[in-house]
Each structure stands twice: as C-alpha cells, then as structure tokens.
Amino acid sequence: MFEKLYDWMLKKAESKHVSMVLMFISFVESSFFPIPPDPLLLVVVAKNKKRYMYYALQCSAASVLGGFLGYYIGYACFDLIGSTILKWLDQVENFQRIVQSDTFNKYAFWLICAKGLTPIPYKVVTIASGFTGVNLVTFAIASIITRSMRFIVLSAISKKYGDTLLEFLQRHKKTAFFLTIAIIIVGFLLIKVL
C-alpha cells in the first residue's frame, strides 16, 4: 500500500498538475478531509527545491480558504453537514469540549493558532469557530499566520533534507509505511486525550 502511495506521490510531484492536487488536498483537509497534504508537499518540495516557497504558499492559501468552508459549515450548516463530518472523523468529543469552553471565543486567536499548526484538529476548530461565531477577522488572521507558518516550515525542512527523505523512503518503504501508521495512530490518541 505504501509503495503505491509513494509511487503516486512521486508521479504527482513531477506532474504539471501538482499545484492543483496540493491545493485541493490542502483545501479539503481544512474543513472535512482526514488526510493532510504534508506527505505530498514534502515529496513535491524534495523534487522541486527551488519552488519550495511557491508550494508552501499555495498550500497555505488553499488551507485558509478551506478553513473558511469549515467556518461556514459550523456557522450555517452544522446540523446538516458539520455534525456528520465530526462523527465521521470521530471528533464529536473534541468539538464539544471546544464549544462548551467559556474561554474559546475569548482566546480564539491563540487557540486557532495552536490548532492550525497541527494537521488533524484544525478542521474541528474551523467548524467550532463558525458554530460559536468567532469573529471572522480574528479567524482569518489566525488561520493565515498559523497555516502559513506550518507549510513554510515544512517546505523549508523538505528543501534542506528532502534528498535524505526520498532516499530513506526509497530504501525503507515498508518501515516508512509502518512509521507513518504509528504516527497517525499516536496523533489520533493524542487528540482523544487532549
């Protein structure tokens, strides 16, 4: 499975449509999709180092726009769509914890910034922000800052260490696959606990 995913990422990294694929994944991940663009971004930047900032900013812009979709889902379509997304992602408890907090709107900027650096819970925060009516300007500024930081740092790391990453993935596909699965499982467990 990992070999197919890795081969797909390498193929997309060299495709003329790579920007559209990165932006699409970044957009949907911010509002409802469980898989972040990070692995593809790492491979794309490793293969196209000179354009690392270009790809980072594309992911950032698409992610912020996707965050607005998440905000809208929480604001106007929660019963119809938002609750279904949260159940599908197994994030109902985290959502309830956020919206029932007395301090969420008061510290929304900082909470959005903190969650925006992580791949999985950000969509929960976008939906919760709309649901609780977080100031849209606050939401926008926090999202722009945090998502840009995340993708720029990730791209810079890939620019510097991308060759090593690609070599490791090529040599140790199965190990990389199991490490990825372990990281995802630990991430979901941390989300449950936090």
Helices and strands as residue ranges (DSSP letters): H 2-13, H 18-29, H 38-47, G 49-51, H 52-76, I 78-82, H 83-88, H 92-99, H 108-116, H 122-132, H 136-171, H 173-193
